[in-house]
Amino acid sequence: MTSFANLQLSDIVVPAAIVVGAVVIGFVFERLFLRKVRGYLAAAGVRGGEMVVRAFRWVVTLWFLMGGLYLALAKIPLQPTARDFADNVLFSALIFSAVLVAARIAGDLVGIYSWRMRGLPSSSLLPNVARVTVISVGMLVVLQSLGIAVSPIIATLGVGGLAFALAMQQTLSNLISGVLILASGQVRPGEYIKLSSGEEGYVEDINWRNTTIRALPNNRVIVPNSTLSASTITNYYQPGRQMSVVVPLRVGYECDLSYVEQVTVEVANGVMSEVEGGVPESEPTIRYNNFGEYSIDFSVIMYVEEVVQQYLILHEFIKRVHARYREEGIRIPFPTTTLHVPDGRVPEEMRRGR
């Protein structure tokens, strides 16, 4: 049996130099190799070149390291059993590195598929599920290569899976809810939604546990997936991003309603064509809808490119319509109270200003 105490300095320096040299060469080769691959794929017009580069990042260096370790072990006198064990470990590490590459590619492929099918940024949930699945299968292969029987492990996992499911009901509920939300396509990352509980904003990500929503004040709202799936959701990006904005207005009974409609449409058209977020090709409409107590009520209907742009449109429209009404002599009434006093008698309290 080889004793480390009997090793000479050369027996340590040479293998160590081999390992260090292998790592350095692997690092340099990886940078040059990946750069060449990226350039070749870009020149050939192949999509997914960056995916390949990400999949092999640090893995090529790891392969050179394993090669250096194999050569270094050849320089060290070891018993056959120890050498066989070292060879098995290196072979298992090689298999695991290949599994790591496959897991990265699988996750990226799922993300690319989601992007192509939905046209929106991919959630991290499905790519992570794909990576974990590939890595789990790869670990069983690694254990099998080490001579460890995987059948008892699978049986144990099957029995323990029930206890795990009972203990992690809430977590599994969130995971399944997240998968169902993504599979339905009713809520996707990048869309603007509003929950029945009042939270609203852009969906940033849907992971295995929760959904992250970025609110307009630039705050993050974290919603458990099970809560999101049970909520009533307004999706402002489906079936399209354009949406109508309804502005309630009122004018006095003495106003010419045809002229009011003409002036209001002119102002709305100007806002649609001049303000960012408006839809110039849309035609603003006026709909009178009520004889109020002191006014005739109506609504102005305009269209915006997406939900968050309605605020600037409303801001500009209110400013412009107020100035135009004042210029045209169109009165916007407000509530008033008329007091009729019989026989001209005014109560003492009112004369005193009480």
Secondary structure, 3 states (H helix, E strand, C coil): CCCHHHCCHHHHHHHHHHHHHHHHHHHHHHHHHHHHHHHHHHHHCCCCHHHHHHHCCCHHHHHHHHHHHHHHHHCCCCCHHHHHHHHHHHHHHHHHHHHHHHHHHHHHHHHHHHHHHHCCCCCCHHHHHHHHHHHHHHHHHHHHHCCCCCHHHHHHHHHHHHHHHHHCHHHHHHHHHHHHHHHHCCCCCCCEEEECCCCEEEEEEECCCEEEEECCCCCEEEEEHHHHHHCCEEECCCCCCCEEEEEEEEECCCCCHHHHHHHHHHHHHHHHHHCCCECCCCCCEEEEEEECCCCEEEEEEEEECCHHHHHHHHHHHHHHHHHHHHHHCCCCCCCCCCCCCHHHCCCHHHHCCC
